[in-house]
Amino acid sequence: MHIPHGIDFKKYIEEVGKLESQEIHSAGEWKPDLIERSYGEVITGDCLPWAKTFPLFRLRPGELTLWGGMNGHRKSMLLGQVMLNLLETRKVAIASLEMKPVETLWRMCLQAAGTGNPSREFIERFADYADRNLLVYDQLDTVKAEKILGFVHWCAREMKCDHIVIDSLTKCGLGTADRDKEADFIDRLQWAAKSLNCHIHLVCHVRKPDNRGEDYKPNKFDVRGAGQLVDLCDNLVIVWKDKKRESMKGLNLEVKHQEYFDKSSDQVLLIEKQRHGAWEGNVNLFFHNASLQFTSEENRVKNLDEIMKRNA
């Protein structure tokens, strides 16, 4: 799968303006949904790669998720693994505006292999597997917001993508001081997710922790940008790396430091908002440095070769 070079998103940008109006229906439109709702809350949506999150957090169609974090806390890398996990059954589009497409794919290839040194045969099999359901937007650096919206509509409507990643908000041509434009852009993304019935993932940053250092775990009030960002999104996931624990790896530790190491994890997902789910809280993960894979248990990596062979 690919987006042809030189695609002009002009007609999609024009249609975005025409389409962005609220649809109005008689209440009876939702009668089947109302009856189904009477049976109780049902957990729906696509899962994250880690089984312990299945009953807690899902990625539902029609929603916008913000993935926040400080620089260097591996939010893009982790989101890449989330998308990799979806490729067996879902179509995914990634606009990684801060990284060349081959680097994005290489990261995902290592994560799929569970090793930092996959074989040539595995790399070729991964490339064929990814080609089935993965689109990568071949653009780097700042891209105008209107063009990003065109990309979203193209991928959702024409290519039938279920998940669309924009990495990151700072590369969407909005300017750091124009909070009104930023809020409008988020509003339009949220509308696009709902009207196109896809899930949009937007990477954003959190404010520097001032004098508290990177031991500080950010929360929803630390998201950098317009105040409406968190209000308008459906879900907010903050990705935090425990740099203190990372610095201890491979060392002979004193008792108090060993105790901290044993009770902590490399990475924490802070679910700060989940509009259509009751649960908010933290998910502890570990990081396998060679494969760039995030795991539920330390050094228990997975290999996706069997899944790729099954879907060849």
HELIX and SHEET records of a PDB file:
HELIX    1   1 LYS A   10  LEU A   19  1                                  10    
HELIX    2   2 ALA A   27  TRP A   30  5                                   4    
HELIX    3   3 LYS A   31  ARG A   37  1                                   7    
HELIX    4   4 ALA A   51  THR A   53  5                                   3    
HELIX    5   5 LYS A   75  LEU A   86  1                                  12    
HELIX    6   6 PRO A  101  ALA A  113  1                                  13    
HELIX    7   7 ARG A  120  ASN A  133  1                                  14    
HELIX    8   8 ALA A  145  HIS A  153  1                                   9    
HELIX    9   9 TRP A  154  GLU A  158  3                                   5    
HELIX   10  10 LEU A  169  LYS A  171  5                                   3    
HELIX   11  11 ARG A  179  LEU A  196  1                                  18    
HELIX   12  12 ASP A  210  ARG A  212  5                                   3    
HELIX   13  13 LYS A  220  ASP A  222  5                                   3    
HELIX   14  14 GLN A  228  LEU A  232  1                                   5    
HELIX   15  15 LYS A  243  MET A  248  1                                   6    
HELIX   16  16 VAL A  255  LYS A  263  1                                   9    
HELIX   17  17 ASP A  305  ARG A  310  1                                   6    
SHEET    1   A 9 LEU A 134  VAL A 136  0                                        
SHEET    2   A 9 VAL A  92  SER A  96  1                                        
SHEET    3   A 9 HIS A 163  ASP A 167  1                                        
SHEET    4   A 9 HIS A 199  VAL A 203  1                                        
SHEET    5   A 9 LEU A  64  GLY A  68  1                                        
SHEET    6   A 9 ASN A 235  LYS A 241  1                                        
SHEET    7   A 9 GLN A 267  GLN A 274 -1                                        
SHEET    8   A 9 GLY A 281  HIS A 288 -1                                        
SHEET    9   A 9 GLN A 293  THR A 295 -1                                        
END                                                                             
